[in-house]
Amino acid sequence: MAPTVTALQYHGPQDVRLEQIEPQPCPPDSIRVAIAYCGICGSDIHEYLAGPIFTPPSGTANPYTDATLPITLGHEISGTIVEIGSGVPASQNLKPGTHVAVNPALNDRHHGVAPCTACTLGRPNICKRYTSYGFSAAGGGLASEIVVKHYAAIPLPDSISLKVGALLEPLAVAWHCIRISEFKRGQSVLILGAGPIGLAILMLLRSEAWGAGRVVVSEVAPARKEMAREFGADLVLDPTELSGDNKDGIDGIVAATQKAVKADGADVTFDCTGLQSTLNTAIAATRPAGTVFNVAIHEKPLMVNLNDLTLGERRLTGGICYTQEDFDGLIAALQEGKIQSEKLITSIVDLEDVIDKGLLELINNKAAHVKILVKPAQARSVRL
């Protein structure tokens, strides 16, 4: 156990501090992980700018984990096991030195209570008592170490580096969205928004693992438009540059998508932006009997004309997080070399620089980045 742990502590909106904190004990059912890399997520940025969203409000405790502010941020985690709790089953094949990624999602199993309806249905990602390391539980990944339940550990095969291990969480989000959208190999896709998850969905669709047909991307930021081209989009559109009968460029996106896919719209559309204009575009640009899939978390409610769904028998659905099935499918595809995931990494910064070169860099220059990884000091002294 380290004498102290270096951790990025969230005290409230726009108040994060890199502090030395006491290490957590390692209970019998848990493991201690020396963190190698942790990605910064858009949710971390939202929490910093406008929280508390997922963190407990000041003066309160999370009802399921008893976590209170300050909270250590970070949930896209990879590292090396350095301690095993006395009650961890030998069948788990976890031992000091094992490289792991961390599934940060906590559900009824972690809380020691009877499973809710969602957990019973095999959907722990929407557990009614869902919490997460890095937001609403003790410990987070923007630190030198973390203690987690042993079943949160995802052992990494030798062929998957710790850098890629830190990408498993966001890639699993993208994998989950594609899987539950019921996308079929060879189908056409429209992606609205080329942020980190939009680009991850594009990367997976373009891989041998999923084998999409024509893929169209709509994005306004020049740097992200270029990334979308590099990641394999067949056509990249900017709604602000398209002529049409409305200011949002919806008509132009619809017409260009129909021409590109040679059909009356895309088979599946992923809205990764979450604006009223992109929801309207998604519905209008999806073929009859196609699927409109919401990936975004919305800051305010949006309006939907249900006739646009009903009269075209379009399906509007959405998804969040991941299940073990998504991690299993993703790891298998990575092992087979079907996904060039390291292309998502645009910068690696030291934990000591996480505020200026991590959080603030993404706030002030987000269009230039897909994924920034943060590396604690001890990670620099070992081969990763």
TORSEMAR-961832 format. One record per residue (C-alpha): residue number from 1; residue in one letter; x, y, z. Coordinates in nm, 2 decimals, m for minus. Layout:
BEGIN
REC,NUM,a,X,Y,Z
...
END
This chain:
BEGIN
REC,1,m,0.00,0.00,0.00
REC,2,a,0.14,0.34,m0.10
REC,3,p,0.19,0.59,0.18
REC,4,t,m0.04,0.83,0.00
REC,5,v,m0.23,0.83,m0.33
REC,6,t,m0.21,1.11,m0.59
REC,7,a,m0.56,1.18,m0.71
REC,8,l,m0.76,1.44,m0.90
REC,9,q,m1.03,1.53,m0.65
REC,10,y,m1.36,1.69,m0.76
REC,11,h,m1.48,1.93,m0.49
REC,12,g,m1.76,2.10,m0.70
REC,13,p,m1.82,2.28,m1.02
REC,14,q,m1.49,2.41,m1.17
REC,15,d,m1.31,2.31,m0.85
REC,16,v,m1.07,2.02,m0.90
REC,17,r,m0.75,1.97,m0.71
REC,18,l,m0.46,1.73,m0.75
REC,19,e,m0.41,1.61,m0.39
REC,20,q,m0.24,1.35,m0.18
REC,21,i,m0.50,1.13,m0.01
REC,22,e,m0.50,0.83,0.21
REC,23,p,m0.50,0.50,0.03
REC,24,q,m0.82,0.29,0.05
REC,25,p,m0.81,m0.04,0.23
REC,26,c,m0.83,m0.35,0.01
REC,27,p,m1.13,m0.56,0.14
REC,28,p,m1.14,m0.94,0.09
REC,29,d,m1.35,m0.92,m0.23
REC,30,s,m1.14,m0.64,m0.39
REC,31,i,m0.81,m0.58,m0.57
REC,32,r,m0.57,m0.29,m0.57
REC,33,v,m0.46,m0.16,m0.91
REC,34,a,m0.17,0.06,m0.99
REC,35,i,m0.31,0.27,m1.26
REC,36,a,m0.12,0.29,m1.59
REC,37,y,m0.35,0.51,m1.80
REC,38,c,m0.69,0.67,m1.75
REC,39,g,m0.88,0.84,m2.03
REC,40,i,m1.07,1.17,m1.99
REC,41,c,m1.43,1.14,m2.08
REC,42,g,m1.68,1.41,m2.20
REC,43,s,m1.87,1.32,m1.88
REC,44,d,m1.57,1.43,m1.67
REC,45,i,m1.58,1.77,m1.86
REC,46,h,m1.95,1.81,m1.80
REC,47,e,m1.91,1.73,m1.43
REC,48,y,m1.62,1.98,m1.40
REC,49,l,m1.82,2.26,m1.58
REC,50,a,m2.17,2.21,m1.45
REC,51,g,m2.18,1.94,m1.18
REC,52,p,m2.28,1.78,m0.97
REC,53,i,m2.45,1.56,m1.23
REC,54,f,m2.33,1.21,m1.15
REC,55,t,m2.14,1.30,m0.83
REC,56,p,m2.33,1.34,m0.50
REC,57,p,m2.43,1.70,m0.43
REC,58,s,m2.22,1.88,m0.16
REC,59,g,m2.32,1.78,0.19
REC,60,t,m2.49,1.45,0.07
REC,61,a,m2.38,1.09,0.03
REC,62,n,m2.46,0.86,m0.26
REC,63,p,m2.74,0.63,m0.11
REC,64,y,m2.58,0.31,m0.24
REC,65,t,m2.21,0.37,m0.19
REC,66,d,m2.20,0.63,0.08
REC,67,a,m1.95,0.83,m0.13
REC,68,t,m1.93,1.20,m0.06
REC,69,l,m1.74,1.49,m0.21
REC,70,p,m1.46,1.52,m0.28
REC,71,i,m1.46,1.24,m0.54
REC,72,t,m1.17,1.11,m0.74
REC,73,l,m1.26,1.15,m1.11
REC,74,g,m1.18,0.91,m1.40
REC,75,h,m1.35,0.59,m1.52
REC,76,e,m1.16,0.48,m1.83
REC,77,i,m0.89,0.28,m1.65
REC,78,s,m0.61,0.03,m1.71
REC,79,g,m0.34,m0.08,m1.48
REC,80,t,m0.16,m0.36,m1.30
REC,81,i,m0.28,m0.55,m1.00
REC,82,v,m0.06,m0.50,m0.70
REC,83,e,m0.27,m0.65,m0.42
REC,84,i,m0.54,m0.92,m0.40
REC,85,g,m0.80,m0.94,m0.13
REC,86,s,m0.81,m1.25,0.08
REC,87,g,m1.15,m1.35,m0.05
REC,88,v,m1.09,m1.32,m0.42
REC,89,p,m1.16,m1.67,m0.58
REC,90,a,m0.86,m1.84,m0.73
REC,91,s,m1.08,m1.92,m1.03
REC,92,q,m1.07,m1.56,m1.13
REC,93,n,m0.70,m1.60,m1.22
REC,94,l,m0.61,m1.26,m1.08
REC,95,k,m0.27,m1.21,m0.92
REC,96,p,m0.02,m0.94,m0.86
REC,97,g,0.13,m0.83,m1.20
REC,98,t,m0.19,m0.91,m1.40
REC,99,h,m0.27,m0.63,m1.65
REC,100,v,m0.64,m0.53,m1.63
REC,101,a,m0.89,m0.28,m1.75
REC,102,v,m1.16,m0.18,m1.51
REC,103,n,m1.53,m0.19,m1.57
REC,104,p,m1.63,0.11,m1.37
REC,105,a,m2.00,0.04,m1.35
REC,106,l,m2.15,m0.07,m1.02
REC,107,n,m2.48,m0.24,m0.98
REC,108,d,m2.68,m0.45,m0.74
REC,109,r,m2.41,m0.72,m0.73
REC,110,h,m2.16,m0.46,m0.60
REC,111,h,m2.41,m0.32,m0.35
REC,112,g,m2.49,m0.66,m0.21
REC,113,v,m2.87,m0.63,m0.26
REC,114,a,m3.13,m0.84,m0.45
REC,115,p,m3.12,m0.77,m0.83
REC,116,c,m3.36,m0.52,m0.97
REC,117,t,m3.57,m0.58,m1.28
REC,118,a,m3.29,m0.46,m1.51
REC,119,c,m3.03,m0.68,m1.35
REC,120,t,m3.26,m0.98,m1.36
REC,121,l,m3.30,m0.92,m1.73
REC,122,g,m2.92,m0.92,m1.79
REC,123,r,m2.91,m0.54,m1.82
REC,124,p,m2.70,m0.43,m1.52
REC,125,n,m2.60,m0.12,m1.73
REC,126,i,m2.94,0.02,m1.65
REC,127,c,m2.96,m0.10,m1.29
REC,128,k,m3.19,0.12,m1.08
REC,129,r,m2.90,0.16,m0.83
REC,130,y,m2.63,0.22,m1.10
REC,131,t,m2.32,0.40,m0.97
REC,132,s,m1.97,0.43,m1.11
REC,133,y,m1.61,0.45,m1.00
REC,134,g,m1.49,0.80,m1.08
REC,135,f,m1.83,0.96,m1.01
REC,136,s,m2.03,0.81,m0.73
REC,137,a,m1.82,0.56,m0.55
REC,138,a,m1.49,0.55,m0.36
REC,139,g,m1.19,0.58,m0.60
REC,140,g,m1.14,0.69,m0.95
REC,141,g,m0.89,0.65,m1.24
REC,142,l,m0.73,0.99,m1.24
REC,143,a,m0.51,0.88,m0.96
REC,144,s,m0.20,0.66,m0.89
REC,145,e,m0.41,0.37,m0.78
REC,146,i,m0.76,0.24,m0.72
REC,147,v,m0.93,m0.03,m0.52
REC,148,v,m1.22,m0.21,m0.70
REC,149,k,m1.43,m0.52,m0.66
REC,150,h,m1.25,m0.82,m0.82
REC,151,y,m1.53,m0.87,m1.07
REC,152,a,m1.47,m0.52,m1.20
REC,153,a,m1.14,m0.63,m1.33
REC,154,i,m1.11,m0.73,m1.70
REC,155,p,m0.78,m0.92,m1.75
REC,156,l,m0.60,m0.80,m2.07
REC,157,p,m0.45,m1.06,m2.31
REC,158,d,m0.08,m1.01,m2.38
REC,159,s,m0.18,m0.88,m2.73
REC,160,i,m0.37,m0.58,m2.58
REC,161,s,m0.15,m0.30,m2.44
REC,162,l,m0.24,m0.10,m2.13
REC,163,k,m0.29,0.20,m2.35
REC,164,v,m0.56,0.01,m2.54
REC,165,g,m0.69,m0.12,m2.21
REC,166,a,m0.78,0.24,m2.11
REC,167,l,m0.98,0.26,m2.44
REC,168,l,m1.19,m0.05,m2.36
REC,169,e,m1.45,0.15,m2.17
REC,170,p,m1.54,0.41,m2.44
REC,171,l,m1.50,0.15,m2.71
REC,172,a,m1.74,m0.08,m2.52
REC,173,v,m2.00,0.21,m2.52
REC,174,a,m1.97,0.22,m2.90
REC,175,w,m1.98,m0.16,m2.93
REC,176,h,m2.29,m0.17,m2.71
REC,177,c,m2.47,0.10,m2.92
REC,178,i,m2.40,m0.08,m3.24
REC,179,r,m2.50,m0.42,m3.10
REC,180,i,m2.84,m0.32,m2.95
REC,181,s,m2.93,m0.10,m3.25
REC,182,e,m2.96,m0.44,m3.43
REC,183,f,m2.73,m0.31,m3.71
REC,184,k,m2.67,m0.58,m3.97
REC,185,r,m2.34,m0.64,m4.16
REC,186,g,m2.35,m0.45,m4.49
REC,187,q,m2.61,m0.19,m4.38
REC,188,s,m2.57,0.18,m4.44
REC,189,v,m2.52,0.42,m4.15
REC,190,l,m2.54,0.79,m4.08
REC,191,i,m2.35,0.92,m3.78
REC,192,l,m2.44,1.27,m3.65
REC,193,g,m2.14,1.41,m3.46
REC,194,a,m1.78,1.30,m3.48
REC,195,g,m1.68,1.34,m3.12
REC,196,p,m1.51,1.06,m2.93
REC,197,i,m1.80,0.82,m2.93
REC,198,g,m1.91,0.91,m3.28
REC,199,l,m1.56,0.84,m3.41
REC,200,a,m1.54,0.52,m3.20
REC,201,i,m1.87,0.40,m3.36
REC,202,l,m1.73,0.49,m3.70
REC,203,m,m1.40,0.30,m3.63
REC,204,l,m1.59,m0.01,m3.52
REC,205,l,m1.84,0.00,m3.81
REC,206,r,m1.55,0.03,m4.05
REC,207,s,m1.36,m0.27,m3.89
REC,208,e,m1.39,m0.63,m4.00
REC,209,a,m1.58,m0.69,m3.68
REC,210,w,m1.89,m0.51,m3.80
REC,211,g,m1.85,m0.46,m4.17
REC,212,a,m2.07,m0.17,m4.25
REC,213,g,m2.17,m0.07,m4.60
REC,214,r,m2.17,0.30,m4.68
REC,215,v,m2.11,0.53,m4.38
REC,216,v,m2.19,0.90,m4.38
REC,217,v,m2.08,1.14,m4.11
REC,218,s,m2.22,1.49,m4.03
REC,219,e,m1.98,1.72,m3.84
REC,220,v,m1.91,2.09,m3.82
REC,221,a,m1.56,2.11,m3.66
REC,222,p,m1.29,2.10,m3.93
REC,223,a,m1.05,1.89,m3.73
REC,224,r,m1.31,1.63,m3.65
REC,225,k,m1.43,1.62,m4.01
REC,226,e,m1.07,1.53,m4.11
REC,227,m,m1.06,1.26,m3.84
REC,228,a,m1.39,1.12,m3.97
REC,229,r,m1.23,1.09,m4.32
REC,230,e,m0.92,0.93,m4.17
REC,231,f,m1.14,0.68,m3.98
REC,232,g,m1.30,0.56,m4.30
REC,233,a,m1.62,0.76,m4.36
REC,234,d,m1.74,0.74,m4.72
REC,235,l,m1.88,1.09,m4.71
REC,236,v,m1.83,1.37,m4.45
REC,237,l,m2.09,1.64,m4.45
REC,238,d,m2.11,1.98,m4.28
REC,239,p,m2.47,2.10,m4.23
REC,240,t,m2.36,2.46,m4.21
REC,241,e,m2.22,2.43,m4.57
REC,242,l,m2.53,2.27,m4.73
REC,243,s,m2.80,2.46,m4.90
REC,244,g,m3.16,2.37,m4.82
REC,245,d,m3.49,2.51,m4.71
REC,246,n,m3.40,2.53,m4.34
REC,247,k,m3.12,2.69,m4.14
REC,248,d,m3.00,2.36,m3.98
REC,249,g,m2.91,2.20,m4.31
REC,250,i,m3.15,1.91,m4.26
REC,251,d,m3.27,1.90,m4.61
REC,252,g,m2.91,1.90,m4.74
REC,253,i,m2.80,1.62,m4.51
REC,254,v,m3.11,1.41,m4.61
REC,255,a,m3.05,1.46,m4.98
REC,256,a,m2.68,1.39,m4.96
REC,257,t,m2.73,1.08,m4.74
REC,258,q,m2.99,0.94,m4.98
REC,259,k,m2.76,0.99,m5.27
REC,260,a,m2.46,0.84,m5.09
REC,261,v,m2.64,0.52,m4.97
REC,262,k,m2.85,0.49,m5.30
REC,263,a,m3.17,0.45,m5.10
REC,264,d,m3.44,0.64,m4.92
REC,265,g,m3.22,0.71,m4.62
REC,266,a,m2.97,0.52,m4.40
REC,267,d,m3.06,0.19,m4.25
REC,268,v,m2.94,0.30,m3.91
REC,269,t,m2.86,0.65,m3.78
REC,270,f,m2.67,0.72,m3.47
REC,271,d,m2.73,1.07,m3.31
REC,272,c,m2.41,1.14,m3.11
REC,273,t,m2.48,1.51,m3.07
REC,274,g,m2.81,1.54,m2.88
REC,275,l,m2.94,1.86,m3.04
REC,276,q,m3.30,1.93,m3.16
REC,277,s,m3.16,1.98,m3.51
REC,278,t,m2.97,1.65,m3.51
REC,279,l,m3.27,1.45,m3.38
REC,280,n,m3.48,1.60,m3.65
REC,281,t,m3.21,1.52,m3.91
REC,282,a,m3.17,1.16,m3.78
REC,283,i,m3.54,1.09,m3.82
REC,284,a,m3.57,1.26,m4.16
REC,285,a,m3.25,1.09,m4.30
REC,286,t,m3.34,0.73,m4.18
REC,287,r,m3.52,0.51,m4.43
REC,288,p,m3.87,0.38,m4.37
REC,289,a,m3.86,0.09,m4.12
REC,290,g,m3.50,0.20,m4.03
REC,291,t,m3.36,0.27,m3.68
REC,292,v,m3.28,0.60,m3.52
REC,293,f,m3.04,0.54,m3.23
REC,294,n,m2.98,0.80,m2.97
REC,295,v,m2.63,0.79,m2.82
REC,296,a,m2.62,1.14,m2.66
REC,297,i,m2.70,1.25,m2.31
REC,298,h,m2.92,1.56,m2.35
REC,299,e,m2.90,1.88,m2.15
REC,300,k,m3.27,1.95,m2.20
REC,301,p,m3.58,1.77,m2.33
REC,302,l,m3.63,1.76,m2.71
REC,303,m,m3.95,1.75,m2.91
REC,304,v,m4.05,1.46,m3.13
REC,305,n,m4.32,1.45,m3.39
REC,306,l,m4.43,1.09,m3.34
REC,307,n,m4.60,1.09,m3.68
REC,308,d,m4.25,1.10,m3.84
REC,309,l,m4.19,0.76,m3.67
REC,310,t,m4.53,0.61,m3.70
REC,311,l,m4.60,0.69,m4.06
REC,312,g,m4.26,0.55,m4.17
REC,313,e,m4.25,0.28,m3.90
REC,314,r,m3.91,0.40,m3.79
REC,315,r,m3.78,0.28,m3.46
REC,316,l,m3.64,0.54,m3.21
REC,317,t,m3.43,0.39,m2.94
REC,318,g,m3.11,0.45,m2.74
REC,319,g,m2.85,0.29,m2.52
REC,320,i,m2.60,0.36,m2.25
REC,321,c,m2.29,0.20,m2.11
REC,322,y,m2.22,m0.17,m2.17
REC,323,t,m2.25,m0.52,m2.04
REC,324,q,m2.00,m0.80,m2.02
REC,325,e,m2.11,m0.92,m2.36
REC,326,d,m1.98,m0.60,m2.51
REC,327,f,m1.64,m0.63,m2.35
REC,328,d,m1.61,m0.99,m2.46
REC,329,g,m1.69,m0.91,m2.82
REC,330,l,m1.46,m0.61,m2.82
REC,331,i,m1.16,m0.79,m2.67
REC,332,a,m1.20,m1.08,m2.92
REC,333,a,m1.20,m0.83,m3.21
REC,334,l,m0.90,m0.65,m3.07
REC,335,q,m0.71,m0.98,m3.03
REC,336,e,m0.78,m1.07,m3.39
REC,337,g,m0.64,m0.73,m3.50
REC,338,k,m0.97,m0.61,m3.65
REC,339,i,m0.97,m0.27,m3.48
REC,340,q,m0.69,m0.01,m3.50
REC,341,s,m0.79,0.14,m3.17
REC,342,e,m0.47,0.34,m3.08
REC,343,k,m0.57,0.59,m3.35
REC,344,l,m0.82,0.73,m3.10
REC,345,i,m0.54,0.85,m2.88
REC,346,t,m0.45,1.21,m2.96
REC,347,s,m0.24,1.29,m2.65
REC,348,i,m0.09,1.14,m2.34
REC,349,v,m0.02,1.36,m2.04
REC,350,d,0.13,1.31,m1.69
REC,351,l,m0.11,1.30,m1.39
REC,352,e,0.07,1.61,m1.26
REC,353,d,m0.05,1.80,m1.57
REC,354,v,m0.40,1.67,m1.58
REC,355,i,m0.58,2.00,m1.51
REC,356,d,m0.40,2.22,m1.76
REC,357,k,m0.31,1.97,m2.03
REC,358,g,m0.61,1.74,m1.98
REC,359,l,m0.93,1.89,m1.86
REC,360,l,m0.87,2.25,m1.97
REC,361,e,m0.71,2.14,m2.30
REC,362,l,m1.03,1.95,m2.38
REC,363,i,m1.25,2.24,m2.28
REC,364,n,m1.05,2.50,m2.48
REC,365,n,m0.94,2.28,m2.77
REC,366,k,m1.17,1.98,m2.78
REC,367,a,m1.21,1.96,m3.16
REC,368,a,m0.84,1.88,m3.19
REC,369,h,m0.87,1.57,m2.97
REC,370,v,m1.04,1.23,m2.96
REC,371,k,m0.90,1.08,m2.65
REC,372,i,m0.65,1.22,m2.40
REC,373,l,m0.49,0.96,m2.17
REC,374,v,m0.35,1.05,m1.83
REC,375,k,m0.04,0.86,m1.70
REC,376,p,0.06,0.86,m1.33
REC,377,a,0.42,0.90,m1.23
REC,378,q,0.49,0.53,m1.15
REC,379,a,0.37,0.43,m1.50
REC,380,r,0.67,0.60,m1.65
REC,381,s,0.91,0.35,m1.49
REC,382,v,0.76,0.03,m1.62
REC,383,r,0.72,m0.12,m1.97
REC,384,l,0.36,m0.06,m2.08
END
